[in-house]
């Protein structure tokens, strides 16, 4: 039935399980918006996922794309398609069945071309390595939300500092992560430290056994409302001083044992934030 809707302009479907048959999308030549949000796309066959993306790439009127990639063939097709890159606003990469091997340098270089990318979700992908050289003076200008889970080869996520509008960051079960933003080197980078996470509203860190630092320097966190830290036993410091996040911060959530073990340069800083700490079981406000 759907293939007969020749004038369909918006395809917006959210389901818990489902597959769009090959050949369907190529019939919808007037399609401008494609949002297919599901738990798993269901194209574990890399050949089918590649063909599906080829169909999307042939839609001349396509302007906005939400897409989920779960095979290497599909990811390679995305990396090769300027048309798809120009349309993507939400991108999920990962698979519940197997870890997906990716070249992070290639992905980051491609993400810089995704001028409309607002949401990135990485789930169970491997071979993620620290690589910020691809950025230069470029940035992820529209990226607002990043979720990363079960990516066990991550040590750093310094590329996140190139997302000036990032307002929500959730990282969980990444066993090798040591530092979110790796320490700055040059004097110029140190001078720009206030721009790091300046738009961040929510920060969630969960089950990161090797995490030692969010950043080695104090950050202003001028927009931060909520921070959640669970099962991060080696995170002994927060990048706060008495002026950090003072305008909007309402909630610090985590285990009382973790909070009590934190180290502060000045005990007065802990006193400043003590009233915002609600301990285990408190819930974030919905934002």
C-alpha positions as CSV (number, residue, x, y, z in Angstrom):
1,X,0.0,0.0,0.0
2,X,2.7,2.5,0.9
3,X,4.5,2.2,-2.4
4,X,1.4,3.6,-4.1
5,X,1.7,6.9,-2.1
6,X,3.6,8.7,-4.9
7,X,3.1,12.1,-3.3
8,X,4.1,11.2,0.2
9,X,6.4,13.8,1.6
10,X,6.9,12.8,5.3
11,X,7.5,9.3,6.5
12,X,7.6,9.3,10.3
13,X,7.3,5.9,12.0
14,X,8.4,4.8,15.5
15,X,8.1,1.0,16.2
16,X,9.8,-1.5,18.5
17,X,10.5,-3.9,15.7
18,X,10.1,-3.8,12.0
19,X,11.6,-3.8,8.5
20,X,10.9,-1.6,5.5
21,X,10.9,-3.9,2.4
22,X,13.5,-3.2,-0.3
23,X,11.9,-1.4,-3.2
24,X,9.4,0.6,-1.2
25,X,11.4,3.8,-0.6
26,X,12.4,4.1,-4.2
27,X,8.7,4.5,-5.2
28,X,8.3,7.5,-2.9
29,X,10.1,10.1,-5.1
30,X,8.4,13.1,-3.4
31,X,9.6,12.1,0.0
32,X,11.3,15.0,1.9
33,X,11.5,13.7,5.5
34,X,12.3,10.1,6.4
35,X,12.2,9.3,10.1
36,X,12.3,5.6,10.9
37,X,13.0,5.2,14.6
38,X,13.0,1.6,15.8
39,X,14.9,-0.5,18.3
40,X,16.8,-2.3,15.6
41,X,16.3,-1.7,11.9
42,X,16.4,-5.4,11.2
43,X,18.9,-5.4,8.4
44,X,21.6,-7.6,9.9
45,X,22.4,-8.5,6.3
46,X,25.0,-5.9,5.2
47,X,24.0,-6.3,1.5
48,X,20.4,-5.4,2.3
49,X,21.3,-2.4,4.4
50,X,23.6,-1.1,1.7
51,X,20.8,-1.5,-0.9
52,X,18.3,0.3,1.4
53,X,20.7,3.2,1.8
54,X,21.1,3.3,-1.9
55,X,17.4,3.7,-2.3
56,X,17.4,6.6,0.1
57,X,20.3,8.2,-1.7
58,X,18.2,8.2,-4.9
59,X,15.4,10.4,-3.5
60,X,16.1,13.8,-5.1
61,X,13.8,15.7,-2.7
62,X,15.0,14.2,0.5
63,X,15.9,16.9,3.1
64,X,15.8,15.3,6.5
65,X,16.9,11.8,7.5
66,X,16.9,9.8,10.7
67,X,18.7,6.5,10.2
68,X,20.1,3.6,12.1
69,X,23.2,1.7,10.8
70,X,24.1,-1.7,12.1
71,X,26.4,-3.3,9.5
72,X,29.9,-2.4,8.2
73,X,28.5,-2.4,4.6
74,X,25.8,0.1,5.6
75,X,28.3,2.3,7.3
76,X,30.7,2.3,4.4
77,X,27.8,3.3,2.1
78,X,26.9,6.2,4.4
79,X,30.6,7.3,4.4
80,X,30.5,7.4,0.6
81,X,27.2,9.2,0.1
82,X,27.3,13.0,0.1
83,X,23.6,13.0,-0.5
84,X,22.8,11.1,2.7
85,X,25.3,13.0,4.8
86,X,23.7,16.3,3.7
87,X,20.3,15.1,5.0
88,X,21.1,13.3,8.3
89,X,19.9,15.0,11.5
90,X,19.8,11.8,13.7
91,X,22.2,9.0,13.4
92,X,22.3,5.7,15.3
93,X,25.3,3.3,14.8
94,X,25.4,-0.1,16.4
95,X,24.0,-3.5,16.8
96,X,22.5,-5.5,19.7
97,X,23.8,-8.7,18.2
98,X,27.5,-8.0,17.5
99,X,30.1,-5.3,18.0
100,X,30.4,-3.2,14.9
101,X,34.0,-2.4,13.8
102,X,34.3,1.3,12.6
103,X,37.1,3.6,11.6
104,X,36.5,6.5,14.0
105,X,38.7,8.9,12.0
106,X,36.7,8.3,8.9
107,X,33.5,8.7,10.8
108,X,34.5,11.9,12.4
109,X,35.7,13.3,9.1
110,X,32.3,12.4,7.6
111,X,30.4,13.8,10.5
112,X,31.9,17.2,9.8
113,X,30.1,17.1,6.5
114,X,26.8,16.4,8.2
115,X,25.8,20.0,8.6
116,X,22.4,19.1,10.1
117,X,23.5,16.3,12.5
118,X,21.8,16.9,15.9
119,X,21.8,13.5,17.5
120,X,24.5,10.8,17.5
121,X,24.1,7.4,19.2
122,X,26.9,4.9,19.3
123,X,26.1,1.4,20.7
124,X,28.4,-1.6,20.8
125,X,31.0,-0.3,18.3
126,X,34.7,-0.9,18.5
127,X,37.9,0.5,17.2
128,X,37.0,3.9,18.4
129,X,40.3,5.7,18.9
130,X,41.1,9.3,20.0
131,X,41.6,11.4,16.9
132,X,41.0,15.1,16.8
133,X,43.3,16.1,14.0
134,X,40.5,15.7,11.4
135,X,38.8,18.8,12.9
136,X,41.2,21.6,12.3
137,X,39.1,24.8,12.4
138,X,35.9,22.8,11.7
139,X,33.3,21.8,14.3
140,X,30.1,19.7,14.7
141,X,28.1,22.9,14.5
142,X,24.6,21.5,15.1
143,X,25.3,18.4,17.3
144,X,23.2,18.7,20.4
145,X,22.9,15.2,21.9
146,X,25.4,12.3,22.1
147,X,24.8,8.9,23.7
148,X,27.6,6.3,23.8
149,X,27.2,2.9,25.4
150,X,29.3,-0.4,25.4
151,X,32.1,1.1,23.3
152,X,34.9,-0.6,25.1
153,X,37.9,0.6,23.0
154,X,37.3,4.3,23.9
155,X,40.0,6.0,26.0
156,X,39.1,9.6,25.3
157,X,36.3,11.6,23.7
158,X,38.2,14.8,23.1
159,X,36.4,15.4,19.8
160,X,33.3,16.3,21.8
161,X,34.9,19.7,22.5
162,X,34.2,20.5,18.8
163,X,30.4,20.4,19.4
164,X,29.6,23.9,20.7
165,X,25.8,23.2,21.0
166,X,26.1,19.9,22.8
167,X,23.5,20.0,25.5
168,X,23.1,16.3,26.5
169,X,25.9,13.8,26.9
170,X,25.3,10.2,28.2
171,X,28.1,7.7,28.4
172,X,27.7,4.2,29.9
173,X,29.5,0.9,30.1
174,X,32.6,2.0,28.3
175,X,35.3,0.1,30.3
176,X,38.4,1.7,28.9
177,X,37.3,5.4,29.1
178,X,39.9,7.3,31.1
179,X,39.1,10.9,30.5
180,X,36.1,12.6,28.7
181,X,38.1,15.5,27.3
182,X,41.8,14.9,27.2
183,X,44.0,17.6,28.8
184,X,44.7,20.6,26.7
185,X,48.3,21.1,25.4
186,X,48.9,24.5,23.8
187,X,48.4,27.9,25.4
188,X,45.7,28.7,22.8
189,X,43.8,25.6,23.7
190,X,44.1,26.4,27.4
191,X,42.7,29.9,26.7
192,X,39.6,28.4,25.1
193,X,38.8,26.0,27.9
194,X,35.7,28.0,28.9
195,X,34.1,27.0,25.6
196,X,34.2,23.3,26.5
197,X,30.7,22.0,27.4
198,X,29.4,25.6,27.6
199,X,26.0,24.5,26.3
200,X,25.8,21.2,28.3
201,X,22.6,20.9,30.3
202,X,22.8,17.2,31.3
203,X,25.8,15.0,31.9
204,X,25.3,11.3,32.7
205,X,28.2,9.0,33.4
206,X,27.5,5.4,34.3
207,X,29.6,2.2,34.7
208,X,32.9,3.7,33.7
209,X,35.4,1.8,35.9
210,X,38.5,3.4,34.5
211,X,37.2,7.0,34.3
212,X,39.6,9.3,36.2
213,X,38.7,12.7,34.8
214,X,36.0,14.7,32.9
215,X,38.7,17.3,32.2
216,X,41.9,18.2,34.0
217,X,41.1,21.9,34.2
218,X,38.2,23.7,35.8
219,X,35.2,24.2,33.4
220,X,32.6,26.9,33.7
221,X,29.6,24.6,32.8
222,X,27.5,27.8,32.3
223,X,24.4,25.8,31.2
224,X,24.7,22.7,33.3
225,X,21.5,21.7,35.2
226,X,22.0,18.0,36.1
227,X,25.0,15.7,36.5
228,X,24.7,12.0,37.2
229,X,27.6,9.7,38.2
230,X,27.2,6.0,39.0
231,X,29.8,3.2,39.2
232,X,32.7,5.5,38.4
233,X,34.9,4.5,41.4
234,X,38.1,6.2,40.0
235,X,36.5,9.6,39.3
236,X,37.9,11.4,42.4
237,X,37.5,15.0,41.2
238,X,34.9,17.1,39.4
239,X,36.2,20.0,37.2
240,X,34.5,22.5,39.4
241,X,35.5,25.6,41.3
242,X,33.1,27.8,43.3
243,X,32.0,29.6,40.1
244,X,31.3,26.5,38.0
245,X,27.7,25.8,37.0
246,X,26.5,28.3,39.7
247,X,23.8,29.8,37.5
248,X,21.6,26.8,36.7
249,X,22.9,23.6,38.4
250,X,20.0,22.0,40.4
251,X,21.0,18.3,40.8
252,X,24.1,16.2,41.4
253,X,23.1,12.5,41.5
254,X,25.3,9.6,42.6
255,X,26.2,7.2,45.3
256,X,26.9,8.9,48.7
257,X,30.1,6.9,49.0
258,X,31.4,8.4,45.8
259,X,30.4,11.9,46.8
260,X,32.1,11.6,50.2
261,X,35.3,10.3,48.6
262,X,35.6,13.3,46.1
263,X,38.8,15.4,46.5
264,X,38.5,19.2,46.4
265,X,41.2,21.9,46.2
266,X,39.2,23.9,48.7
267,X,36.6,22.4,51.2
268,X,34.4,25.5,50.5
269,X,33.8,24.2,47.0
270,X,32.2,21.0,48.3
271,X,30.1,23.1,50.6
272,X,28.9,25.2,47.7
273,X,27.6,22.1,45.9
274,X,26.5,20.0,48.9
275,X,22.9,21.2,48.7
276,X,22.6,20.1,45.0
277,X,23.7,16.5,45.8
278,X,20.6,14.3,46.3
279,X,22.3,10.9,46.4
280,X,21.3,7.5,45.1
281,X,17.8,7.1,43.7
282,X,17.0,10.7,42.9
283,X,15.5,11.2,39.5
284,X,16.5,13.8,36.9
285,X,14.0,16.3,35.9
286,X,12.8,15.7,32.3
287,X,14.3,18.1,29.9
